[in-house]
Amino acid sequence: MAGALYLIGCGGSVTGGANVSAVVATSSETNGHSHQCTVPRSDIRNPVNATYRTTAAAGHDHMVVLSIADLTNLSLGGVVTVSSTTTANHRHDFRFRQS
C-alpha cells in the first residue's frame, strides 16, 4: 500500500505515520470539547466492520463506526466523514483521509 494513512478530525490535529501501529483522529469540537479516536493499522490493512471507542472528555466518550467499505475507501486514498454516536445529547464528526 503506497502512502501513509492519516485520520483527521474536522479542525483537529494529525498524529501517525507509515511506521506507527495506529492512527489517531481528533474530532470536531462540540460543547467546548473534542475527542480522539484510535484505529489500529491492522484494521486498515485488513478491513473489517469495526466500532471504536473515543477518548473520554467532559465526563463521557462516544463510539465511531467504520465499515469495510469505509476502511477500503481510506486505503485507496478516499475521504470518509462519519459522526460518532450521540452521548450527553450531542455527537462529533470525524473526517478520515489518506495523506
N, C-alpha and C positions, 0 to 999 in steps of 0.2 A: 504494500500500500504506500503510495507516494504522499509525502507531506505529513505534517503533524496535525492532529486534531485538537482544536481549542473549543471550549464551551464558554460562551459569553452571556452573561445576563444583561438585559437592557440597561445600558448605562453602567454596567458593572466592570469588574476587573477580570483579567485573564491570568490563569496560572496553568502550568503544564507545558509539556514539550514532548518531542519524539521519544525521549528516554525515560519518562516517568511512568509509574504504574497506574495512574488515574488522572483524570482531568476534572477541573472544578469550575462550576459556573456560579456567578453571583447574580441574584435575581434583581428585578426591578424593585424600587423602593415603594412600599405601601405603608401607610400609617406610621411613618417615621422609622422604618426598619427594613432590612433586607435579609435574605438567607443565602446560603451556599448549597450547591448540590454536587456531590462527587460521583462520577461514573467511572468504574474500572475500565481500563483499556481493553481488557479481555472481552467485555460486552460489546465494544465497538468492532473488534476483530472478528468476533463470533456472535452476531446479533441474536438476541432473544427478547421477547416481550418482557420488560422489566419495570419495576417500581422502585424508586429511590427515595429515601427519607432525607429531607433537608436538615441543615443545622438548626438548632433552636435559637430563637431571638424573641424578645418581648414575651417570654414565657410559653412559647409554643413552637411547633415545627409544622411542616407540610409534606405532602407526598408529590412526587413528579413521576409521571408515567411516560415511558418511551417505548414505542412499538418496534418490531423487527424492521418495518419499513422506515421508521424514523432513523434508526441507527444505521441502516444500509444507506439511506439518503446522505447522512453525515459522512460516512466513509467514502462516498463518491463526490464529496465537495459541496453538497447541498446545504441549505439553511432550513432549520426546523424551529418553529416557535411553539411552545406549549405553555399552558397555565398550570399552576400547581392545584392541588385540592384546596377547597375552601376550609379554613380553620379560623376561629375567632372572627367570623363574619367578613373575611377578606381572602384574597389569593394573590399570587405573584406570578409574573411572566418570566420565562426563561427563554432566551434565544440561543440556539446552538448552531455553530457553523465551523466548518473546517477552514483553517487558515493556511 
